[in-house]
Amino acid sequence: MTKFKGYVLQHGTSPVNGSPFVVIMTMGSSNTKTGDMCQLWILHENINPVDAVNLGMDDTVCGDCPHRKQSDGSRSCYVNVGQAPNAVWKSYKRGIYGKLSDLNPSDIQGRKIRYGAYGDPAMISPSLITLLNEHAAGHTGYTHQWRQPWAQWCKGVFQASCDSFADYLDASAHGWKTFAVVAKGEQSFSGKLCPATAANSKAQCITCSLCDGAKTDIFVEAHGSGAKYVTN
Ligand code: SF4
């Protein structure tokens, strides 16, 4: 059976605004901090990621994430949508990816999956996540949608992304494992420091895999080395 560089796993409708989105899994990554994981991209079906950000239509896939572009033009999301997300969207439009039915369980057996290389994985069908996780060796994932009723299935599957101590307390009180950003030099308030952001560390998500929604609370220092690539 033909091996593809990526697979279109789902066409969905955003619970946020009713717009269509597409879920694509690419099979490799050269990201030295995460390691060679399969990556899931959640992208607006009809608007390229750059235009979606500029039009405010990225809420289709990012919900109410506070790191989206603000009215003053600032945007604190670590993802440069003009790079990998745009390249994946263009490849999708060129039709180079396989379908879900082209994917063999053996394609992901022994592999680890990074949910939401761009886009919030709470948008993805829970049954699709369950199916992939049954075959994969592990995963990481983060959601900013942890307060939304429709995202409660993500508890125990993805980390709740927290931007403050108040967020951390709220998410923890509701049973979530958290991924918190702590201001540089300020006292940490939750769990373990992401080992990949420790000085001189060679840790990678592919071997660490603590951010699977079930193991523990993690924090990174804002502006610390590597903090940007893991913040989600
Ligand atoms: S703590 Fe989370 S973000 Fe950091 S290396 Fe481990 S899995 Fe990756």
Residues whose N, C-alpha, C, O or C-beta is under 5 A from the ligand:
A	BS01	SF4	T140 C194 P195 A196 Q204 C205 C208 S209 L210 C211 I218 V230
